[in-house]
Amino acid sequence: MTNKEITRREMLKSMGVLCTAALLPCKDTIPSSSNPSSSPSPTTPLNLTATRLSRSTPTVTEEIYLPHITSTPPPTWTGLSFIVIMCDTLRYDYIGFNGNTHTQTPNIDAFAAQSQVFDKAYAGGFPTLLNRAELFTGRYMFPCMGWEDIPAEETVLAQVLNDEGYTTGLVFDTWHLKAHQFSFDRAFGSWHWIRGQENDRYSTIPLHPSLPASPEKLRHGAVVIEQYLRNVSKRQGESDYFVARTMQTAIEWLRDNYNQNKWTLPQKSVPVGNV
């Protein structure tokens, strides 16, 4: 180790590389669809034993089948691009590959089987906005920042990546990132806000939705829950939930941008149902 100090910009670059490393596949996972020796079957089994960075932990082992996607041409760019997915809030002990056999998380388990798992990576600040601010700035914001926008003088990750030639995008359903004229989308090349979370003024109908309990039992009385119930009143199926809409929008962004020289796509979502 040396005593050399690194700049904030160098640290944010390192954060990007670390996110990429977490997505790099391990050995003995899905064969490439371009490999002639790959099975013609539309699915390939995975052994769900996640590779862990910090320690060896017993895991649930089973076969999960992931589809081969062959309709999209391979990208011409072969460098490092990365996706950051943030789930608010996802408990460690509710994940299958961490040993939970009650809650079903087959897609996360299959992803972990191809990835490097960091068992001892901890968030600095817990509240929604401060947690995002720490991700975007690489600093501990909890001691010095309230429920507010990222200070204008802070260098943000998207800015650093833009300077390095990345195509950057942000997909989120966490309405606080843009509510109250906040600018957590700062410096991203594009941003997509999936509307309707909490008391986002997204829908005006029905005027008086049925409440799940007496107003005095609700955290903010009837105001917040009534607005939320209006926002979700037209749900017909799983694809209408916020997490599904967020991920579908992200997929569409990737299809449009996958052949850029390099790209990054953070996603912010509150998970609903199996993932």
C-alpha positions as CSV (number, residue, x, y, z in Angstrom):
1,M,0.0,0.0,0.0
2,T,1.1,3.6,-0.6
3,N,0.2,6.8,0.9
4,K,-0.6,8.4,-2.4
5,E,-3.9,10.3,-2.4
6,I,-6.2,9.7,-5.3
7,T,-8.5,12.3,-6.7
8,R,-12.3,12.1,-6.6
9,R,-12.3,11.6,-10.4
10,E,-10.0,8.7,-10.2
11,M,-12.1,7.1,-7.4
12,L,-15.3,7.4,-9.5
13,K,-13.5,5.8,-12.4
14,S,-12.6,2.9,-10.1
15,M,-16.2,2.6,-9.0
16,G,-17.2,2.1,-12.7
17,V,-14.5,-0.6,-13.1
18,L,-15.7,-2.3,-10.0
19,C,-19.3,-2.4,-11.2
20,T,-18.1,-3.9,-14.5
21,A,-16.1,-6.5,-12.6
22,A,-19.2,-7.6,-10.8
23,L,-20.8,-8.3,-14.1
24,L,-18.0,-10.3,-15.7
25,P,-19.0,-13.9,-16.2
26,C,-17.2,-16.7,-14.4
27,K,-16.1,-20.0,-16.0
28,D,-18.5,-22.8,-16.9
29,T,-21.6,-20.6,-17.5
30,I,-23.8,-20.0,-20.5
31,P,-22.0,-20.9,-23.7
32,S,-21.8,-18.1,-26.3
33,S,-24.5,-18.3,-28.9
34,S,-21.8,-17.7,-31.5
35,N,-20.0,-20.8,-30.5
36,P,-20.7,-23.6,-33.0
37,S,-20.3,-26.2,-30.3
38,S,-23.1,-24.7,-28.1
39,S,-26.2,-26.8,-27.7
40,P,-29.0,-25.9,-30.2
41,S,-31.4,-26.1,-27.2
42,P,-33.2,-22.7,-26.5
43,T,-32.1,-23.0,-22.9
44,T,-28.9,-23.9,-21.1
45,P,-28.7,-25.2,-17.4
46,L,-26.8,-23.3,-14.8
47,N,-25.3,-24.6,-11.6
48,L,-26.3,-22.0,-9.0
49,T,-23.1,-21.9,-6.9
50,A,-22.2,-18.2,-6.8
51,T,-18.5,-17.2,-6.8
52,R,-17.9,-15.1,-3.7
53,L,-15.2,-12.5,-3.1
54,S,-15.0,-12.4,0.7
55,R,-15.7,-15.9,2.0
56,S,-17.1,-19.3,1.2
57,T,-20.8,-19.6,2.1
58,P,-23.1,-22.5,1.7
59,T,-25.5,-21.9,-1.2
60,V,-28.6,-23.6,-2.7
61,T,-27.6,-25.6,-5.7
62,E,-30.2,-26.3,-8.4
63,E,-30.6,-26.1,-12.2
64,I,-32.0,-22.9,-13.6
65,Y,-32.6,-22.4,-17.3
66,L,-31.8,-19.1,-19.0
67,P,-32.9,-18.4,-22.6
68,H,-30.4,-17.8,-25.3
69,I,-31.1,-14.5,-27.0
70,T,-30.1,-14.7,-30.7
71,S,-32.3,-12.0,-32.3
72,T,-29.9,-9.1,-31.6
73,P,-26.6,-8.9,-33.5
74,P,-23.5,-9.0,-31.4
75,P,-22.1,-5.5,-30.6
76,T,-19.0,-4.3,-32.5
77,W,-17.6,-2.9,-29.2
78,T,-15.7,-5.4,-27.1
79,G,-14.6,-3.1,-24.2
80,L,-16.1,-2.7,-20.8
81,S,-19.7,-1.5,-20.4
82,F,-21.8,-1.9,-17.3
83,I,-25.3,-1.8,-15.8
84,V,-26.0,-0.8,-12.2
85,I,-29.3,-2.1,-10.7
86,M,-30.4,-0.8,-7.4
87,C,-33.3,-2.4,-5.5
88,D,-34.9,-0.5,-2.7
89,T,-35.3,-2.4,-0.4
90,L,-34.0,-6.0,-0.9
91,R,-33.0,-8.0,2.1
92,Y,-29.9,-10.1,2.0
93,D,-31.6,-13.1,3.7
94,Y,-34.4,-13.1,1.1
95,I,-32.2,-14.2,-1.8
96,G,-32.1,-17.8,-2.9
97,F,-28.3,-18.0,-3.4
98,N,-27.8,-16.7,0.2
99,G,-29.6,-19.7,1.5
100,N,-33.3,-18.7,1.5
101,T,-35.5,-21.6,0.3
102,H,-38.8,-19.9,1.0
103,T,-38.6,-16.8,-1.3
104,Q,-38.1,-17.6,-4.9
105,T,-35.5,-15.5,-6.7
106,P,-34.5,-17.6,-9.7
107,N,-33.3,-14.8,-12.0
108,I,-31.1,-13.2,-9.3
109,D,-29.8,-16.7,-8.4
110,A,-28.9,-17.5,-12.1
111,F,-27.2,-14.1,-12.4
112,A,-25.2,-14.7,-9.3
113,A,-24.0,-18.1,-10.7
114,Q,-22.3,-16.1,-13.5
115,S,-21.0,-13.3,-11.4
116,Q,-18.7,-12.2,-8.6
117,V,-20.7,-11.8,-5.4
118,F,-19.4,-9.2,-2.8
119,D,-20.6,-10.4,0.6
120,K,-19.0,-7.5,2.6
121,A,-20.1,-4.5,0.5
122,Y,-22.1,-2.2,2.7
123,A,-24.1,0.9,1.9
124,G,-22.9,4.1,3.6
125,G,-26.2,5.9,4.0
126,F,-29.5,4.2,4.3
127,P,-32.1,6.8,3.4
128,T,-33.2,6.7,-0.3
129,L,-31.7,10.0,-1.5
130,L,-28.5,9.9,0.5
131,N,-27.8,6.4,-0.7
132,R,-28.2,7.5,-4.3
133,A,-26.0,10.6,-3.6
134,E,-23.3,8.3,-2.3
135,L,-23.5,6.1,-5.3
136,F,-23.3,9.0,-7.7
137,T,-20.5,10.9,-5.9
138,G,-18.4,8.2,-4.2
139,R,-18.6,10.1,-0.9
140,Y,-20.2,9.5,2.5
141,M,-23.1,11.9,2.2
142,F,-25.1,10.9,5.3
143,P,-23.1,13.1,7.8
144,C,-23.4,16.2,5.7
145,M,-26.5,16.0,3.5
146,G,-30.2,16.2,4.3
147,W,-33.2,15.2,2.2
148,E,-32.1,17.5,-0.6
149,D,-30.5,17.6,-4.0
150,I,-26.9,16.7,-4.7
151,P,-24.9,19.8,-4.1
152,A,-24.0,21.6,-7.3
153,E,-20.3,21.6,-6.6
154,E,-20.1,17.8,-6.3
155,T,-18.5,15.8,-9.1
156,V,-20.9,13.0,-10.2
157,L,-20.3,9.6,-11.7
158,A,-22.2,10.3,-15.0
159,Q,-20.0,13.4,-15.6
160,V,-16.8,11.4,-15.2
161,L,-18.1,8.6,-17.5
162,N,-19.2,11.2,-20.1
163,D,-15.7,12.6,-20.1
164,E,-14.3,9.1,-20.7
165,G,-16.5,8.7,-23.8
166,Y,-19.4,6.6,-22.3
167,T,-23.0,6.8,-23.4
168,T,-24.8,7.2,-20.1
169,G,-28.5,6.6,-19.3
170,L,-30.6,6.5,-16.2
171,V,-33.9,4.6,-15.7
172,F,-35.7,5.1,-12.4
173,D,-39.1,4.9,-10.7
174,T,-37.9,6.5,-7.4
175,W,-39.8,9.7,-7.7
176,H,-37.6,11.6,-5.2
177,L,-34.8,11.8,-7.7
178,K,-36.8,14.3,-9.7
179,A,-39.5,15.5,-7.2
180,H,-39.1,18.9,-5.6
181,Q,-37.0,20.0,-8.6
182,F,-34.2,17.7,-7.6
183,S,-31.6,16.8,-10.3
184,F,-30.2,13.4,-9.6
185,D,-30.3,12.9,-13.3
186,R,-27.5,15.4,-13.6
187,A,-25.0,14.7,-16.5
188,F,-26.7,11.5,-17.7
189,G,-27.1,11.5,-21.5
190,S,-30.7,10.4,-21.1
191,W,-33.1,9.7,-18.3
192,H,-36.4,7.9,-18.1
193,W,-38.7,8.4,-15.1
194,I,-41.3,5.7,-14.6
195,R,-44.1,7.7,-13.0
196,G,-46.5,6.9,-10.1
197,Q,-44.5,5.9,-7.0
198,E,-45.7,7.1,-3.6
199,N,-47.5,10.4,-3.8
200,D,-46.2,11.4,-7.2
201,R,-49.0,13.6,-8.8
202,Y,-49.4,11.2,-11.7
203,S,-53.1,10.3,-11.8
204,T,-56.3,12.1,-10.7
205,I,-58.7,9.1,-10.8
206,P,-60.4,7.6,-8.9
207,L,-61.0,10.7,-6.8
208,H,-61.8,8.8,-3.6
209,P,-60.1,5.4,-3.7
210,S,-60.9,2.8,-1.0
211,L,-58.3,2.9,1.8
212,P,-56.8,-0.3,3.2
213,A,-57.2,1.0,6.8
214,S,-58.5,3.9,8.8
215,P,-56.5,7.1,7.9
216,E,-55.2,7.5,11.5
217,K,-53.4,4.2,11.1
218,L,-51.5,5.4,8.0
219,R,-48.1,7.1,8.2
220,H,-49.2,10.3,6.5
221,G,-52.9,10.0,6.9
222,A,-54.9,9.4,3.7
223,V,-53.0,11.9,1.5
224,V,-50.1,9.7,0.3
225,I,-51.9,6.4,0.1
226,E,-54.8,7.9,-1.8
227,Q,-52.5,9.4,-4.4
228,Y,-50.6,6.1,-4.7
229,L,-53.9,4.1,-5.2
230,R,-54.9,6.5,-8.0
231,N,-51.5,6.0,-9.6
232,V,-51.9,2.2,-9.7
233,S,-55.6,2.0,-10.3
234,K,-55.2,0.8,-13.9
235,R,-53.0,-2.1,-13.2
236,Q,-54.0,-5.2,-15.1
237,G,-51.1,-7.6,-14.6
238,E,-47.5,-8.1,-13.5
239,S,-46.2,-6.0,-16.5
240,D,-47.9,-2.9,-15.1
241,Y,-45.9,-3.0,-11.8
242,F,-43.2,-0.4,-11.4
243,V,-40.3,-2.8,-11.3
244,A,-41.5,-4.5,-14.5
245,R,-41.9,-1.2,-16.3
246,T,-38.5,0.0,-15.1
247,M,-36.8,-3.1,-16.4
248,Q,-38.7,-3.1,-19.7
249,T,-37.7,0.5,-20.3
250,A,-34.1,-0.4,-19.5
251,I,-34.2,-3.3,-21.9
252,E,-35.4,-1.0,-24.6
253,W,-32.6,1.5,-23.8
254,L,-30.1,-1.3,-24.1
255,R,-31.5,-2.4,-27.5
256,D,-31.1,1.1,-28.8
257,N,-27.7,1.8,-27.3
258,Y,-25.9,-1.6,-27.0
259,N,-23.7,-1.0,-30.1
260,Q,-22.3,2.3,-28.8
261,N,-18.6,2.3,-28.1
262,K,-19.3,1.9,-24.4
263,W,-22.2,2.6,-22.1
264,T,-23.5,2.6,-18.6
265,L,-27.1,2.3,-17.3
266,P,-28.0,2.7,-13.7
267,Q,-31.5,1.6,-12.8
268,K,-33.4,2.4,-9.6
269,S,-36.5,0.5,-8.6
270,V,-38.6,-0.8,-5.8
271,P,-39.0,-4.6,-6.3
272,V,-42.4,-6.1,-6.4
273,G,-43.1,-9.9,-6.6
274,N,-40.5,-12.5,-7.7
275,V,-37.3,-11.3,-9.2
